[in-house]
Structures are given as structure tokens and as C-alpha cells.
Amino acid sequence: MDVNSNLEMNMQFIKPKEAAEILLCSERTLEAWRRDQRGPSYYKLEGKILYALKDVLTFIEKSKVEA
């Protein structure tokens, strides 16, 4: 198995619209977070913004507040 095949199996990428749905926010909010260097990590591939699903879920988990 080559490196690219292994990467594809381990990383699922989603578009900003899907990330916004998961995070219960708007795409504009995600845009502002990127500009302000907040929010989940993202990739910029050939001008397209993509989020790794695991990064979005990690961002949610790190936002957890213990009572």
C-alpha cells in the first residue's frame, strides 16, 4: 500500500458547509475563525478549503467544559 492510499484511508475531508453543519454555525463564522486563526485546523488545497473530520471532532472535544 502506498503512502497516498494509507492517507486516504485515515483522513476523511469535508467541505466548510459540512463542517459548519457539524459545528452548528454558519460558513461565515468558519471564515471569520480562519481569518482570526481560531476554530478547527483546516487545509487549503489549490485554493479550496477542506477540514479533516477528525480535526473538527477534536475541536469540539477540546471545547468541552467540565462542570
N, C-alpha and C positions, 0 to 999 in steps of 0.2 A: 504494500500500500504506500503510495507516495504522500508527501507532506500535505499537498493540497487536498487530497481525499480525506486525510485524517482531520484537517482543519474544518472541512465542510461538515464532517460528522459531529464535531464537538461544538460548533458555533452555529446558532440559528440567528440570522439577521432579520430585523423588522424595520419597516419604514416609520418615519415620525408619526404618521397618522395612527398606526397600530400602537406605538409607544404611548402616545397621548391617551388612547383609549384605556390602556392598562393602568396608567398613572392618574386617570380621572382628571385630566387637564386638557387645555387646548394645544393645538400645534403652535400657536403664537407664544404660549407660555414656554414650551420647549425651546423655541427660537430665542426667547429672552434669556433662558437659562444658559444656552450655549454662548450667547454674547457675553453674559456675566460670569462665565466659567463656573456655573452651578449645574445641578442636575446630574443625570447619569452620563457616563462616558459615552462617546459616540465615535463613529468612523466617518471620514469624508473621502469617498472613493469616486474619482472622476467627477467631482462637483456634487455628488449625491450624498445626502446624509443618511446613515444607517446606524441602528442601535443593535448591539448584541442583546438578545433576550436575557441572557444571564446577567448582564450589566444593569438592565432595568430592574430585574428582580432583586439584585444586590442593593441597588439604590433604595428600593422600598424597604428592604430588611434593615438597612442602616438608619432609616428614618424612624424606626420603632422607638417608642418612648415607654419605658418601664414605669409602671405605677407603683 
